[in-house]
Amino acid sequence: MDFNGSDTITGPRTEDVLPSTATAAVKVVIVGGFGVGKTTMVGSVSEIRPLTTEETMTQASIGVDDNSRIEGKTATTVAMDFGRISISEQLILYLFGTPGQERFWFLWNGLFEGALGAVVLVDTRRLEVSFDVIGRLEERGVPFVVAVNTFPDAPHHPMEALRHALDLPDEVPMVNCDARQRASSRDVLMTLMHYLHTLAAQRA
């Protein structure tokens, strides 16, 4: 597993230290099917060196993991990804990326504990891998937003067509994003924060 660390412990880096102004922390989960870009998003947006648990895919995964249209993928998350981003001087988000393969979904129970919301990453080349993911969030009652990851070879569909295909309620926000870009991934998280704020105001 790649924990992106060093064998020599020299103390925390400056960017790893929690800002002294932080007064609130929120746990957010990044979910989606196999190969939709969860590890990429956590890595691109995290202000600390992200923790990843990627393993090289082996012959044993053939016939188990569906890598159609992502044949170039050579590694997969087997536990979680972890990162952190400061939304403001006071608000910190802790990001947890889930494994995409259904055989690792038993890990979701722990990862979702205490989470206020989720981002569902979607690949328009393989919309079908998102159906069960969204269904599980709805069963759990976890608020979420949908981020359409714009892969270079992915077909373009109007948002309303995608909303219909995913059977999403009108109130669930949908946005386009490029998970490789920090600013784009941050915008997705800001959309989630605004949505959670709206839901809290409605309940109040």
C-alpha positions in Angstrom: 0.0 0.0 0.0 1.2 3.5 -0.8 0.9 5.7 2.3 2.9 8.4 0.5 5.2 8.6 3.5 8.9 8.3 4.3 10.9 5.8 6.4 12.4 8.7 8.3 10.2 10.6 10.7 11.2 14.2 10.8 8.1 15.8 12.3 5.1 17.4 10.5 5.6 19.6 7.5 4.3 23.2 7.8 1.4 22.5 5.4 0.3 19.4 7.5 -0.2 21.4 10.7 -3.9 22.3 11.4 -4.4 26.0 11.2 -4.7 27.7 14.6 -7.8 29.5 13.4 -9.8 26.3 12.7 -12.9 26.1 14.7 -15.0 23.5 12.9 -14.2 20.3 11.0 -16.5 18.4 8.7 -16.2 14.9 7.4 -17.0 14.4 3.7 -16.9 11.2 1.7 -16.0 11.0 -2.0 -17.8 8.0 -3.6 -18.4 6.5 -7.0 -17.9 3.5 -9.1 -14.6 1.8 -10.0 -12.3 4.2 -11.8 -14.3 7.4 -11.8 -11.6 9.5 -10.3 -12.0 9.5 -6.5 -8.3 9.1 -5.7 -7.5 11.8 -8.3 -9.9 14.2 -6.7 -8.7 13.7 -3.2 -5.1 14.1 -4.3 -5.7 17.2 -6.4 -7.6 19.2 -3.8 -5.9 18.1 -0.6 -3.6 20.7 1.0 -1.7 18.0 2.9 0.0 15.0 1.3 -2.8 12.6 0.8 -2.9 9.1 2.2 -3.8 6.5 -0.4 -4.2 2.8 -0.1 -3.7 1.8 -3.8 -2.6 -1.6 -4.9 -1.5 -2.7 -8.3 -4.3 -4.6 -10.1 -3.4 -8.2 -10.8 -4.7 -11.1 -12.9 -6.9 -12.1 -10.0 -9.1 -9.0 -10.7 -9.9 -10.1 -14.2 -13.6 -11.1 -14.4 -14.2 -9.6 -11.0 -13.6 -5.9 -11.5 -15.3 -4.3 -14.6 -12.6 -2.2 -16.3 -14.4 -1.8 -19.6 -13.5 1.6 -21.1 -10.8 2.1 -18.4 -8.4 -0.6 -19.6 -5.4 1.6 -18.8 -6.1 1.6 -15.1 -3.4 -0.3 -13.3 -4.0 0.4 -9.6 -7.1 0.5 -7.3 -8.0 1.7 -3.9 -8.5 -1.1 -1.4 -9.3 0.7 1.8 -9.6 4.5 1.5 -8.0 7.8 0.4 -7.6 10.6 2.9 -7.0 14.3 2.5 -7.7 17.7 4.1 -8.7 21.1 2.7 -9.4 24.4 4.4 -12.6 25.9 3.0 -12.0 29.1 5.1 -9.8 30.1 8.1 -12.3 28.5 10.4 -13.8 25.5 8.4 -11.8 22.4 7.6 -13.0 19.5 5.5 -11.6 16.0 6.0 -12.0 14.0 2.8 -12.4 10.2 2.7 -12.4 8.5 -0.7 -14.1 5.1 -0.8 -13.1 2.0 -2.8 -15.1 1.7 -6.0 -15.4 -2.1 -6.4 -18.5 -3.6 -4.9 -16.4 -6.3 -3.1 -14.9 -3.6 -0.9 -18.2 -1.9 -0.1 -18.3 -3.5 3.4 -15.7 -0.8 4.3 -18.3 2.0 3.6 -19.9 1.5 7.0 -16.9 2.8 8.9 -16.0 5.5 6.3 -19.5 7.0 6.4 -19.7 7.1 10.2 -19.9 10.8 11.2 -19.9 12.1 7.6 -22.2 15.1 7.0 -22.3 14.7 3.2 -20.9 13.1 0.1 -19.7 13.8 -3.4 -20.7 11.2 -6.0 -18.3 11.2 -8.9 -19.8 10.1 -12.2 -18.2 9.0 -15.5 -20.6 9.5 -18.4 -18.9 6.6 -20.3 -20.1 4.2 -17.6 -23.2 5.7 -15.9 -24.4 2.3 -14.8 -21.6 2.1 -12.2 -23.2 5.0 -10.4 -26.7 3.6 -9.9 -26.0 1.4 -6.9 -23.7 4.0 -5.3 -26.5 6.6 -5.4 -29.0 4.0 -4.2 -26.9 3.2 -1.1 -26.6 6.9 -0.3 -30.3 7.4 -0.5 -30.9 4.4 1.7 -28.5 5.8 4.3 -30.1 9.3 4.1 -26.7 10.9 3.4 -27.0 14.3 1.6 -24.9 14.3 -1.6 -24.1 16.3 -4.7 -23.2 14.7 -8.1 -20.0 15.8 -9.9 -19.7 14.7 -13.5 -16.0 14.1 -14.1 -15.1 15.3 -17.6 -12.9 12.6 -19.0 -11.4 13.6 -22.4 -13.1 10.8 -24.3 -16.4 10.9 -22.4 -19.6 11.7 -24.3 -21.2 15.0 -23.5 -24.8 15.0 -22.3 -27.0 17.8 -21.0 -27.3 17.9 -17.3 -31.0 17.4 -17.4 -30.6 14.2 -19.4 -28.0 12.9 -16.9 -30.3 13.8 -14.0 -33.1 11.8 -15.7 -30.8 8.9 -16.4 -29.6 8.8 -12.7 -33.2 9.4 -11.5 -32.1 12.3 -9.3 -34.5 14.6 -7.5 -34.4 18.2 -8.7 -33.0 19.5 -5.4 -29.8 17.4 -5.6 -27.1 19.7 -7.1 -25.2 18.5 -10.2 -22.0 20.1 -11.5 -19.3 19.4 -14.1 -15.8 19.0 -12.8 -12.3 18.0 -13.7 -11.0 15.9 -10.8 -7.4 16.6 -11.9 -7.8 20.3 -11.2 -7.6 21.6 -7.7 -9.9 24.6 -8.3 -12.5 22.5 -10.0 -12.5 19.9 -7.2 -12.7 22.7 -4.6 -15.8 24.1 -6.4 -17.5 20.7 -6.1 -16.8 20.7 -2.3 -18.1 24.3 -2.0 -21.3 23.2 -3.8 -21.7 20.4 -1.3 -21.2 22.9 1.6 -23.8 25.3 0.2 -26.2 22.4 -0.2 -25.7 21.2 3.4 -26.2 24.8 4.6 -29.5 25.0 2.6 -30.7 21.7 4.1 -29.8 22.8 7.6 -31.7 26.1 7.1 -34.7 24.2 5.9 -34.7 21.9 8.9 -34.4 24.9 11.2 
